[in-house]
Amino acid sequence: MSERPAREWRFYVDDMIGFAEKVIAYTAQLDQTAFVVNELNYDATLRNLELIGEAATHIPDTVRAANPQVPWRLIIATRNRLIHGYLGIDNDTLWSIIQSDIPVLLPGLRHLRERSS
């Protein structure tokens, strides 16, 4: 089986932006209670948060170090907690990430994309 060539890190940044935009779109018309009871939106949102963290793991350390406006370690740690703590996800924390962290993350990622183009 042949190995695939390494994917350019900029594509992972694009992916992160797309996943974050989906998180915002999936939760835009919901409050926390409606979000938690809407299984489809909840699952889709959770998956996209996981994917943001997974994509972040593919960003080279040099790029991460040069872009401290993006909380790389926190993003990856959040991904790990979501994936491995499926029985213990705190919905208050999750909602806070959706409402506070993702909207702040997007401009930093977009800035990184613009600078690297």
C-alpha positions in Angstrom: 0.0 0.0 0.0 1.5 3.4 -1.0 1.6 6.3 1.3 -0.3 9.5 0.5 1.7 12.7 0.2 1.5 15.0 3.2 -1.4 17.4 3.0 -0.5 21.1 3.1 -1.1 22.5 6.5 -3.0 25.5 5.1 -5.8 23.1 4.0 -6.2 22.1 7.7 -6.7 25.7 8.6 -9.4 26.0 5.9 -11.0 22.9 7.4 -10.9 24.3 10.9 -12.7 27.5 9.6 -15.3 25.4 7.8 -16.0 23.3 10.9 -16.2 26.3 13.1 -18.7 27.9 10.7 -20.8 24.8 10.8 -20.8 24.9 14.7 -22.1 28.4 14.6 -24.7 27.6 11.9 -25.9 24.5 13.7 -26.5 26.4 16.9 -27.5 29.9 15.7 -31.2 29.6 16.4 -30.9 27.6 19.6 -30.5 28.3 23.3 -28.6 25.8 25.4 -31.7 23.8 26.4 -32.9 23.5 22.8 -29.4 22.5 21.7 -29.1 19.7 24.3 -32.4 18.1 23.4 -31.9 18.4 19.7 -29.9 15.3 19.2 -29.1 15.9 15.5 -27.7 19.4 16.1 -25.9 18.2 19.2 -24.2 15.3 17.5 -23.3 17.3 14.4 -21.9 20.2 16.5 -19.9 17.8 18.7 -18.5 16.1 15.7 -17.4 19.4 14.2 -15.8 20.5 17.4 -13.8 17.2 17.4 -12.8 17.8 13.8 -11.5 21.3 14.6 -9.2 19.7 17.2 -8.2 16.9 14.8 -7.3 19.4 12.1 -5.3 21.4 14.6 -3.1 18.4 15.3 -1.8 18.6 11.7 -0.6 22.2 12.0 3.2 22.2 12.3 4.7 23.4 15.6 6.4 26.2 13.9 3.1 27.6 12.6 1.5 27.1 16.0 4.4 29.0 17.7 4.1 31.8 15.2 0.4 32.2 15.7 -0.3 32.4 19.5 -3.6 34.1 18.9 -5.0 30.6 18.2 -5.2 28.5 21.4 -3.8 25.4 19.7 -3.2 23.3 22.9 -6.7 24.1 24.2 -8.3 23.2 20.9 -6.5 19.8 20.8 -7.2 19.2 24.5 -10.9 19.9 23.9 -10.9 17.4 21.0 -9.4 14.8 23.2 -11.9 15.3 26.0 -14.8 15.2 23.7 -13.7 12.1 22.0 -12.6 10.2 25.1 -15.1 11.5 27.6 -18.3 10.7 25.7 -20.1 9.8 28.9 -18.9 12.8 30.8 -19.4 15.8 28.5 -20.5 18.8 30.5 -23.1 20.6 28.5 -22.5 23.9 30.3 -18.9 23.8 29.2 -19.8 22.7 25.7 -22.3 25.5 25.3 -19.7 28.0 26.6 -17.2 26.8 23.9 -19.9 27.1 21.2 -21.0 30.6 22.3 -17.7 32.2 23.4 -14.7 30.3 22.1 -15.7 29.4 18.5 -16.7 33.0 17.6 -13.4 34.3 18.9 -11.4 31.5 17.2 -12.7 32.2 13.7 -11.0 35.6 13.2 -7.7 34.2 14.4 -7.9 31.4 11.9 -9.0 33.6 9.1 -6.1 36.0 9.8 -3.7 33.0 9.7 -5.2 31.9 6.4 -4.8 35.4 4.9 -1.2 35.8 6.1 -0.3 32.4 4.7 -1.8 32.9 1.2 
